[in-house]
Amino acid sequence: MYRVFNAAKALGNLRLARAAAASASSGLTGNSLAQTAQQPPLISAAWATGPMTLSRGFSMAAVATASGAPATKMFCYQCEQTQAGTGCTTVGMCGKSPEVAGLQDLLIYSLKGLGSVAHHARAAGVTDSEVDSFLNRALFSTLTNVNFDDQRFYEYINHSAKLQARLQAKMVKPHSTALPEGVNWFINMPHPAQWNADNAKVDVPIHLLMEVSKEVGIVSRQEALGKTTAGLQELLMYGLKGMAAYAAHAEALGSTDPEVSACVQEIMDYLCSPKASEVPALLETAMKLGKCNYRVMQMLSEAHSNTFGHPVPTEVSLTPVAGKCLLVTGHDMHDMELVLKQTEGKGINVYTHGEMLPAHSYPGLKKYAHLKGHFGGAWYRQKMDFSYFPGSILVTTNCVLEPMAMYKNNIYTTNETGVAGVKHLDNKDFSEVINKALEMKGFSEANMNPKFSGSAGGRGGGADAPTNDLKKTVTVGFGHNAVLGVADQVIDAVKTGKLSHIFLIGGCDGHEPQRAYYSQLAKVLPTDTMVLTLGCGKFRIFDQPFGDLPGTGLPRLLDMGQCNDAYSALVVATELSKAFDCSVNDLPLSIDISWFEQKAVSILLTLLSLGVKNIRLGPVLPAFLTADAVQVLVDNFDLKAADTTNPEHDLMKMLKKN
C-alpha cells in the first residue's frame, strides 16, 4: 500500500521555509509585484509565508534582482553541445537560462508524479486521454531548443498538478487516497506524486519554485546514486523525451496507441522506484523504451502516409522566386498542411526550412502550387537564414534559438515551442503569420542571391563555396515504400558486385567543427557504395555530387526524410536481411549517426533494442554517460565513437564491418 512520505516532505519544507522567510524579510511578497494575476496553487501551504501571486510575463531575472538573491546556477547535460563536454552550469549553450533550466527540472519531477499516478490508475481501470496527451506534450517542451519561455513552464507545472488531482478523483477507493512512497534520491523532497498533491493549496511566485528545483535536479541524484546510475536514469528520461516528441506529432495527425501511453507512464513510475537505482534494471527498461519508440515511429510514419500519401522522389528547388513569402521550420507536417491551406490564393509562396524539407515529397503537400522550395539548412544556422528571409516565419517544433532583433517581430511559435517576447499562436489559426507575410517585402530580384538564400544554411563544407558551384536542387522522398519499390535492383546490385556497401549517415546536425567529419566521410566513399541519410544531418552531405551507382541507374544518395524516418531505414534493412537470409548485422551496412538532442537518444535506444550492433556515434559521446556506462554499451552492443579526426580510417573499418 502506498503511503505519504512525510519525513522527506518535512525535510523538503526547510528550504522553502527559509526562502519564503527571506522574501518576506526583504519585503518581496506576491502583493508587492506589479500587475499580478492569481495563479493556481502549486506548493503546500506549509512552504509559504502567506498569500503570494505571480506577475504574468514578469522577468524571473528581475525577480531575482529585486530580492537581492544571487544569480541562479544550473546543471544540464542533456544535449551534445553541453559546455566543456561535461555540463552547462551558468547558462545553457543553447541559450537556456538557469531559471528555465530549473523549471524544466521541476516540471520533469512533477511529470514523474503524474505519470506514476496514471500508471497505477491504469492498473485500476482508470485512464484519462488528456493526461496521456499532456505527458507527451510537456515532456516534448523540455527538449533542447524547444521552449525558452519561463511562464510556459510555470503553466505546465501547474497543469500537471491539476491533472493529477483530477485523475486521483476518478480512482476507486482505496486507491483515491493512496500515493507512492518516496525513495532515497529525492533526499529533501517527497515522492513527486505527493508533491503534486500538496501543491494544490497555495499560490507561489516563480522564484520560490526555483528554490524547489534545486532539490530535484541531476546534481542531487548524482550525489545520492553516483554519476553512472544517475546518468543512466537520464539516458532513460532523454529517451522518453524523444519518444514523447514523436508521439505528439503522431497524435496531431490522429494516431494514438494506449499501449504507448501505458509504456510512458510505467517508465515514469519506474523512475520514482527503488529499482531505478539498479544498473541492470535501468538497461532493461531502456531497451523496453527503445522497442516502444519503434512502435511510435511506425505510428508517425503511417500517420504521415495515411494523411499525405507515401513519399515519392521529388526534386526540390533551393532557389527562391519573386513574391511574398512565408517560411515553415520544425518538423510538424500537420501544421505544414494547415499553412498551405490557409495561404492558398493569397499570393504567398511557402518555403520549408530545416527538417521540413521532406514535406515536398508527400503528394498531399506537394500538390499545393505555392509550396515553392526550400530555404536555408540546418537549425544552427537559422540566425543567418532567418535574417535574410524577407517574409514571416513559423516555428512548429524544435529547433528554435533566441531570435535576432532584425527578425524578432517576424517570427511566431506554436505547439510546444516558445521564446519569451515572441508571439505564440495557441490555436491553428495562422492569420497573424500570414498577414505578416503580406506586410513584408518578400523576394525580389534584388534579394534572391542564392549565396544567402536556399543554398547557404547548414550545408557543411559547401556553405562557403562559390555561388555558381552551389546546387540549385536536391532530391528527397526515398522513404521505405519508394526504396522497397526498387529493392530487386538493390539486391541485384549487391549480388553482381555493383554495390559493395551501404552507409547510413545522418541524424542531428550542429555547429561544432568536428561535424565536418560527416561531409568529409561522404566525399571519400567509394563510388560503388550508396548512402541513406535522414534528419538535419543530411545538410552535411545533401549537396555533394553523388550521382548514380555505376551500371544501375540507382541514385547513390537516398534522402529518407526526417529523423523519425529512421523507421524507414530499419524497414529497408529488415527487408534486405530477409532477402539475403541473414541478420541486419550481417548486411553490408554501416550506421554512422550524428546526435545532438533527445530524439536521437530515443532512436539510438530503438536500434540497440532491436539488436543492431557496431553503431558509430558522434561527434562526441554523451556527457551523461560515464566511462563505466559507455563500457556497458560497448560490451553489449559494440557501440563505437566516431573518429572525427580521421574519417578515412573510420571508412576502412566500416568497409571491414569493424
C-alpha positions in Angstrom: 0.0 0.0 0.0 1.3 3.4 -0.9 1.8 5.9 1.9 2.7 9.6 2.2 6.5 10.0 2.6 6.1 12.6 5.3 9.7 12.5 6.5 11.1 13.5 3.1 8.4 16.1 2.7 9.3 17.7 6.1 12.9 17.9 5.1 11.9 19.5 1.8 9.9 22.2 3.6 13.0 23.6 5.2 14.5 25.1 2.0 11.1 26.7 1.1 10.6 28.0 4.5 14.0 29.7 4.5 13.4 31.1 1.0 9.9 32.4 2.0 11.2 33.9 5.1 14.0 35.6 3.2 11.5 37.0 0.7 9.2 38.3 3.5 12.1 40.0 5.3 13.2 41.7 2.0 9.6 43.0 1.5 9.1 40.9 -1.5 5.6 39.4 -1.4 3.2 38.5 -4.1 1.2 41.6 -3.3 4.2 43.9 -3.9 4.6 42.7 -7.5 3.1 45.0 -10.1 0.2 43.7 -12.4 -0.2 40.4 -10.5 -2.5 37.7 -11.7 -3.7 34.9 -9.5 -2.2 31.5 -10.4 -3.5 28.1 -9.5 -1.8 26.6 -6.3 1.5 24.8 -6.7 3.1 24.3 -3.2 2.0 23.1 0.2 0.7 25.9 2.5 3.5 24.9 5.0 6.0 26.0 2.4 4.8 29.6 2.1 4.5 32.5 4.5 1.3 34.0 3.1 -0.7 34.8 0.0 1.6 35.0 -3.0 0.9 35.7 -6.6 2.8 35.7 -9.9 3.1 38.6 -12.2 2.5 37.2 -15.7 5.4 37.9 -18.0 7.5 39.3 -15.2 11.1 38.6 -15.8 12.5 35.9 -13.5 15.8 37.6 -13.7 14.1 40.8 -12.4 12.6 38.8 -9.5 16.0 37.5 -8.5 17.4 41.0 -8.7 14.6 42.5 -6.8 15.1 40.0 -4.0 18.8 40.6 -3.8 19.3 36.9 -4.4 22.5 35.8 -6.3 22.2 34.6 -9.8 20.7 31.1 -10.0 23.0 28.4 -11.3 22.1 25.3 -13.2 23.2 21.9 -14.3 22.2 20.5 -17.7 23.9 17.9 -19.9 21.1 16.6 -22.0 22.5 17.7 -25.4 25.7 17.1 -27.3 26.8 20.7 -27.2 26.9 20.9 -23.4 29.6 23.1 -22.0 33.1 21.7 -22.0 31.6 18.2 -22.7 30.5 17.9 -19.0 27.5 20.1 -18.4 26.2 23.7 -18.5 26.4 25.3 -15.1 25.8 29.1 -15.6 23.8 29.3 -18.8 22.9 26.7 -21.4 24.9 26.6 -24.6 21.5 26.6 -26.3 20.8 29.9 -24.6 18.6 28.4 -21.8 18.7 30.5 -18.7 19.3 29.0 -15.2 15.6 29.9 -14.4 14.3 27.9 -17.4 16.6 25.0 -16.6 15.4 24.9 -13.1 11.7 25.0 -14.1 12.3 22.2 -16.6 13.9 20.1 -13.8 10.8 20.8 -11.7 8.4 20.0 -14.5 10.1 16.7 -15.1 9.9 15.9 -11.4 6.2 16.8 -11.4 5.6 14.7 -14.6 7.1 11.7 -12.9 4.5 12.1 -10.2 1.7 12.5 -12.7 3.0 9.5 -14.7 3.3 7.4 -11.6 -0.3 8.1 -10.6 -1.5 7.5 -14.1 0.3 4.1 -14.2 -1.4 2.9 -11.1 -4.7 4.4 -12.1 -4.5 2.5 -15.4 -3.9 -0.7 -13.4 -7.1 0.1 -11.5 -9.0 0.6 -14.8 -8.9 4.4 -14.8 -7.5 6.3 -17.8 -7.5 9.9 -19.0 -6.7 10.7 -22.6 -5.9 14.3 -21.6 -3.3 13.0 -19.2 -1.8 10.8 -21.9 -1.6 13.7 -24.3 -0.3 16.2 -21.8 2.6 13.9 -20.7 3.8 13.7 -24.3 3.5 17.5 -24.9 5.0 18.5 -21.6 7.9 16.2 -22.0 8.4 17.4 -25.5 8.6 21.0 -24.2 11.8 20.2 -22.3 13.7 19.0 -25.4 16.7 21.1 -26.4 15.8 24.2 -28.4 12.1 23.8 -28.0 11.0 26.2 -25.3 12.7 29.1 -23.5 9.7 30.8 -22.0 9.7 30.6 -18.2 6.0 31.4 -18.0 5.0 28.5 -20.2 6.9 26.1 -17.8 5.1 27.6 -14.8 1.8 26.8 -16.5 2.9 23.3 -17.4 3.8 22.6 -13.7 0.5 24.0 -12.6 -1.5 21.9 -15.1 0.4 18.7 -14.2 -0.8 19.1 -10.6 -4.3 19.8 -11.7 -4.4 16.8 -13.9 -3.1 14.5 -11.2 -5.8 15.8 -8.8 -8.5 15.1 -11.4 -7.1 11.6 -12.1 -7.0 10.8 -8.4 -10.6 11.9 -8.0 -11.6 9.4 -10.7 -9.9 6.5 -9.0 -11.9 3.9 -7.0 -11.2 3.8 -3.3 -8.9 2.9 -1.6 -6.6 4.0 -4.5 -8.0 7.5 -4.4 -6.1 8.5 -1.3 -3.0 6.3 -1.9 0.1 8.0 -3.1 3.5 6.4 -3.9 6.4 6.2 -1.4 9.5 8.3 -1.7 12.9 7.0 -2.5 16.4 8.0 -1.3 17.5 10.1 -4.2 14.7 12.6 -3.7 16.6 13.4 -0.5 14.8 16.5 0.9 11.7 16.0 -1.3 8.6 13.8 -1.2 7.7 11.4 -4.0 6.7 13.6 -7.0 3.1 12.5 -6.8 2.9 13.6 -3.2 4.5 17.0 -4.1 1.9 17.4 -6.9 -0.9 16.7 -4.4 0.4 19.1 -1.9 0.9 21.8 -4.4 -2.8 22.3 -5.0 -3.1 24.6 -2.0 -1.4 28.0 -2.3 -0.1 30.4 -4.9 3.7 30.7 -5.2 5.9 33.0 -7.3 8.4 31.5 -9.7 11.5 32.5 -7.6 10.3 30.1 -4.8 9.8 27.3 -7.3 13.4 27.9 -8.3 14.4 27.0 -4.7 12.4 23.8 -5.0 14.0 23.0 -8.3 17.5 22.8 -6.7 16.3 19.7 -4.8 15.1 17.8 -7.8 17.9 18.4 -10.4 20.5 16.0 -11.7 23.2 17.0 -9.1 21.2 15.8 -6.2 20.7 12.4 -7.8 24.4 12.2 -8.7 25.2 12.8 -5.1 22.8 10.1 -3.9 23.2 7.5 -6.6 26.6 8.2 -8.2 27.2 9.7 -11.7 26.9 6.4 -13.5 23.4 5.4 -12.2 22.1 9.0 -12.4 23.4 9.2 -15.9 21.6 6.0 -16.9 18.4 7.4 -15.4 18.9 10.4 -17.6 19.5 8.2 -20.6 16.1 6.8 -19.9 14.5 10.2 -19.4 16.0 11.7 -22.5 14.8 8.7 -24.5 11.3 9.3 -23.1 11.5 12.9 -24.1 12.4 12.0 -27.7 9.7 9.3 -27.9 7.2 11.8 -26.5 8.0 14.2 -29.3 7.3 11.7 -31.9 4.1 10.6 -30.1 2.9 14.2 -30.0 3.5 14.5 -33.8 1.5 11.3 -34.4 -1.3 12.5 -32.2 -1.6 15.7 -34.2 -2.4 13.5 -37.1 -5.0 11.5 -35.1 -2.7 8.5 -34.3 -2.5 7.3 -30.7 -2.0 3.9 -29.0 -2.9 3.2 -25.4 0.0 0.8 -25.2 2.4 3.6 -25.9 0.8 5.8 -23.1 1.0 2.8 -20.8 4.7 2.4 -21.5 5.4 6.1 -20.9 3.6 6.0 -17.6 5.1 2.8 -16.5 8.6 4.1 -17.1 7.8 7.4 -15.3 6.6 5.3 -12.3 9.7 3.2 -12.6 12.0 6.2 -12.4 10.4 7.0 -9.0 11.0 3.5 -7.6 13.9 1.8 -5.8 14.5 -0.4 -8.9 15.7 2.6 -10.8 18.9 2.6 -8.8 19.9 -0.8 -10.2 22.0 -0.6 -13.4 20.8 -3.9 -15.0 17.2 -2.9 -14.5 17.9 0.6 -15.9 19.3 -1.0 -19.1 16.5 -3.5 -19.3 14.0 -0.6 -19.1 15.9 1.4 -21.7 15.5 -1.5 -24.1 11.8 -1.6 -23.4 11.6 2.1 -24.2 13.6 1.5 -27.4 11.1 -1.1 -28.6 8.2 1.2 -27.7 9.8 4.0 -29.6 9.9 1.7 -32.7 6.1 1.5 -32.4 5.8 5.2 -32.1 8.0 5.9 -35.1 5.9 3.4 -37.0 2.7 5.2 -35.9 4.1 8.5 -37.1 5.3 7.1 -40.4 1.9 5.6 -41.1 0.1 8.7 -40.0 2.1 10.8 -42.4 1.5 8.3 -45.3 -2.2 7.8 -44.5 -2.7 11.6 -44.4 -0.5 12.8 -47.2 0.4 9.7 -49.2 3.6 7.8 -49.4 6.7 10.0 -50.0 7.8 9.9 -53.6 11.2 11.0 -55.0 10.9 14.7 -55.7 13.3 17.4 -56.9 13.2 20.5 -54.7 14.3 23.9 -55.7 16.8 25.7 -53.4 16.4 29.0 -55.2 13.5 31.3 -54.2 11.2 33.0 -56.6 9.9 36.6 -56.6 6.9 37.3 -54.4 5.5 37.4 -50.8 6.9 34.5 -48.7 6.4 32.5 -45.5 8.9 30.1 -44.0 7.9 27.0 -42.1 10.5 25.4 -39.8 10.5 22.5 -37.4 9.0 19.0 -38.0 5.2 19.3 -37.9 3.6 18.2 -41.2 0.1 18.8 -39.9 1.0 22.5 -39.4 2.6 22.5 -42.8 -0.7 21.4 -44.4 -2.7 24.0 -42.4 -0.3 26.8 -43.5 -0.7 25.7 -47.2 -4.5 25.6 -46.9 -4.7 28.9 -45.2 -2.3 30.7 -47.6 -3.9 29.2 -50.8 -5.0 32.0 -53.1 -3.4 34.8 -51.1 -0.3 35.3 -53.3 2.1 33.9 -50.7 4.9 31.5 -51.6 5.6 28.9 -48.9 9.1 27.6 -48.2 10.4 24.9 -46.0 13.4 25.2 -43.6 15.4 22.6 -41.8 13.7 19.2 -41.3 10.6 20.4 -43.1 12.4 19.7 -46.3 10.7 16.2 -46.7 7.3 17.9 -46.9 8.0 18.3 -50.6 7.9 14.6 -51.1 4.3 14.0 -49.8 1.7 14.0 -52.6 -0.8 15.6 -50.3 1.5 18.6 -49.7 3.4 18.9 -53.0 0.0 19.3 -54.7 0.0 22.9 -53.5 1.5 25.0 -56.3 2.6 27.7 -53.8 4.9 25.3 -52.0 7.8 26.7 -53.9 11.0 25.3 -52.4 13.4 25.0 -49.5 15.3 27.9 -47.9 18.3 27.6 -45.7 19.6 24.5 -44.0 20.2 23.0 -40.5 18.8 24.6 -37.4 22.0 26.0 -36.0 22.4 28.5 -38.9 18.9 29.8 -38.5 20.0 33.2 -37.3 21.6 33.8 -40.7 18.9 32.1 -42.6 16.1 34.0 -40.9 17.9 37.3 -41.1 17.9 37.0 -44.9 14.4 35.7 -45.3 12.1 38.6 -46.4 8.9 37.2 -45.0 7.3 35.8 -41.9 8.5 32.6 -40.1 6.5 29.9 -38.3 8.3 27.6 -35.8 6.3 24.4 -35.4 8.8 22.4 -33.3 12.5 22.4 -32.4 14.9 23.8 -33.1 14.4 27.4 -32.2 17.0 29.9 -31.0 16.7 33.3 -29.3 15.9 35.5 -32.3 17.9 38.4 -33.5 16.3 41.9 -33.3 16.2 42.1 -37.1 13.6 39.3 -37.4 12.2 39.0 -33.9 8.9 40.7 -35.0 8.5 38.4 -38.0 8.8 35.0 -36.2 6.0 33.1 -34.5 6.0 29.9 -32.4 3.3 27.3 -32.0 2.7 24.0 -30.3 5.3 23.3 -27.6 7.8 25.8 -28.9 8.3 29.1 -27.1 10.6 32.1 -26.7 9.9 34.9 -24.3 8.9 38.0 -26.2 8.0 36.1 -29.4 4.3 35.9 -30.3 2.9 32.4 -29.6 0.0 31.1 -31.6 -2.1 28.9 -29.3 -4.6 27.7 -31.9 -4.3 26.6 -35.5 -5.4 29.9 -37.0 -2.2 31.2 -38.6 -3.8 34.5 -39.8 -1.2 36.6 -37.9 1.8 35.0 -39.5 0.1 35.1 -42.9 -0.8 38.8 -42.5 2.8 39.5 -41.5 4.0 37.8 -44.7 1.7 40.0 -46.7 3.1 43.1 -45.0 6.7 42.3 -45.7 8.5 42.9 -48.9 9.0 39.3 -50.0 11.6 38.1 -52.5 12.6 40.3 -55.5 15.5 40.2 -58.0 17.4 42.4 -55.5 17.4 39.9 -52.7 17.3 36.4 -54.3 21.1 35.8 -54.4 21.4 32.1 -53.8 24.6 32.7 -51.9 22.5 33.6 -48.9 19.1 32.1 -49.7 18.2 28.5 -50.2 21.8 27.4 -50.6 23.5 28.9 -47.6 22.5 27.5 -44.3 23.9 24.4 -42.8 25.5 23.0 -45.9 28.6 21.5 -44.4 31.7 22.3 -46.5 29.5 23.7 -49.3 28.3 26.8 -47.4 31.4 28.8 -48.4 31.6 27.5 -52.0 31.4 30.0 -54.9 27.8 30.8 -55.8 28.0 29.1 -59.2 29.1 25.9 -57.6 26.2 25.6 -55.3 23.4 23.1 -56.2 20.1 24.6 -57.3 18.0 21.5 -56.4 18.1 18.4 -54.2 16.0 15.2 -54.4 14.0 13.9 -51.4 11.3 11.3 -50.9 13.2 8.0 -50.6 11.1 6.6 -47.8 10.9 2.8 -47.3 8.0 2.5 -49.7 10.0 4.1 -52.5 13.2 2.2 -51.7 11.4 -1.2 -51.4 9.9 -0.4 -54.8 13.4 -0.9 -56.3 14.6 -3.5 -53.8 15.1 -6.0 -56.5 17.5 -3.7 -58.2 19.4 -3.1 -55.0 19.6 -6.8 -54.3 20.8 -7.5 -57.8 23.4 -4.7 -57.5 24.8 -6.4 -54.3 24.8 -9.9 -55.9 26.5 -8.7 -59.0 29.2 -6.7 -57.1 27.9 -3.3 -58.4 27.0 -2.3 -54.8 29.7 -3.1 -52.2 28.4 -1.3 -49.2 25.5 0.9 -47.8 26.1 3.6 -45.3 23.5 5.3 -43.1 24.9 8.8 -42.4 22.5 11.1 -40.7 20.9 12.2 -37.5 21.3 15.6 -36.0 23.5 18.5 -37.1 25.2 21.1 -35.1 27.8 23.9 -35.2 30.8 22.0 -33.9 33.8 21.9 -36.4 34.1 18.1 -35.7 30.9 17.6 -37.6 32.8 18.3 -40.8 33.8 14.6 -40.4 30.4 13.6 -41.9 30.8 15.6 -45.1 34.5 14.5 -45.4 33.5 10.9 -44.9 30.9 11.2 -47.7 33.4 12.7 -50.1 35.8 9.7 -49.8 33.2 6.9 -50.1 33.9 4.5 -53.0 31.7 5.1 -56.0 30.3 1.6 -55.7 28.6 2.5 -52.4 25.2 4.0 -51.5 24.2 6.4 -48.7 21.0 6.6 -46.8 20.5 9.9 -45.0 17.9 11.4 -42.7 17.4 14.2 -40.2 19.2 17.5 -40.3 22.4 15.6 -40.6 21.6 15.4 -44.3 22.7 19.0 -44.7 26.3 18.0 -44.3 26.1 15.9 -47.4 22.9 16.6 -49.4 24.6 18.9 -51.9 27.5 16.7 -52.8 27.6 15.3 -56.4 26.9 11.6 -55.6 25.4 10.8 -58.9 24.2 7.3 -59.7 25.5 3.9 -58.8 27.6 2.8 -61.9 25.8 0.3 -64.1 22.4 0.6 -62.3 20.7 4.0 -62.7 20.1 4.0 -58.9 20.9 7.2 -57.1 23.8 6.8 -54.7 22.2 9.2 -52.1 18.8 8.4 -50.8 17.2 11.0 -48.5 14.8 9.1 -46.4 13.3 12.1 -44.6 13.2 13.5 -41.0 15.0 12.0 -38.0 11.9 9.9 -37.1 12.2 8.3 -40.6 15.0 6.1 -39.0 11.9 3.8 -39.0 12.1 3.7 -42.8 15.8 2.8 -42.7 15.0 0.0 -40.3 12.2 -1.3 -42.5 14.6 -1.3 -45.5 17.4 -3.0 -43.5 15.0 -5.6 -42.2 13.6 -6.4 -45.7 17.2 -6.7 -47.1 18.2 -9.0 -44.3 15.2 -11.3 -45.2 16.2 -11.2 -48.9 19.8 -12.3 -48.1 18.7 -14.6 -45.3 20.9 -13.0 -42.7 20.7 -10.7 -39.7 20.8 -6.9 -40.1 24.2 -7.0 -38.5 25.5 -9.3 -41.3 24.4 -6.9 -44.1 27.0 -4.8 -46.0 25.6 -1.9 -43.9 27.3 0.6 -41.6 25.5 3.1 -39.4 27.2 6.3 -38.6 24.9 8.5 -36.5 25.4 12.2 -35.6 23.5 13.1 -32.4 22.5 16.3 -30.8 19.4 16.1 -28.7 17.0 13.7 -27.1 15.2 12.4 -30.2 18.5 11.0 -31.3 18.7 9.2 -27.9 15.3 7.5 -28.4 16.4 6.4 -31.9 19.7 5.0 -30.5 17.8 3.0 -27.9 15.5 1.7 -30.6 18.4 0.5 -32.7 20.0 -1.1 -29.6 16.7 -2.7 -28.5 16.4 -4.4 -32.0 19.9 -5.9 -31.6 21.7 -3.6 -34.1 25.4 -3.5 -33.3 28.5 -1.8 -34.4 26.9 1.7 -34.5 29.2 4.7 -34.7 28.0 7.7 -32.6 29.5 11.2 -32.9 30.8 13.8 -32.9 31.3 13.0 -29.2 29.7 10.6 -26.8 27.0 11.9 -24.4 28.2 13.7 -21.3 25.5 11.9 -19.2 27.2 8.6 -19.8 30.2 7.9 -17.7 33.1 5.8 -18.8 31.6 2.8 -16.9 28.2 3.3 -18.6 29.8 3.6 -22.0 31.7 0.4 -21.4 28.5 -1.4 -20.7 27.1 -0.3 -24.1 30.4 -1.2 -25.8 30.4 -4.6 -24.2 26.8 -5.3 -25.1 26.3 -3.6 -28.4 29.8 -2.8 -29.8 28.9 0.9 -29.7 31.7 3.0 -31.1 32.8 6.6 -31.1 33.2 8.2 -34.5 36.8 9.1 -35.2 36.2 12.6 -36.2 39.9 13.3 -36.7 40.3 10.6 -39.3 37.2 9.8 -41.5 39.3 7.8 -43.9 40.3 5.5 -41.1 36.7 5.0 -40.0 35.8 4.3 -43.6 38.3 1.5 -43.8 37.0 0.0 -40.6 33.4 0.2 -41.7 34.1 -1.5 -45.0 35.5 -4.3 -43.0 32.5 -4.3 -40.7 34.6 -3.1 -37.7 
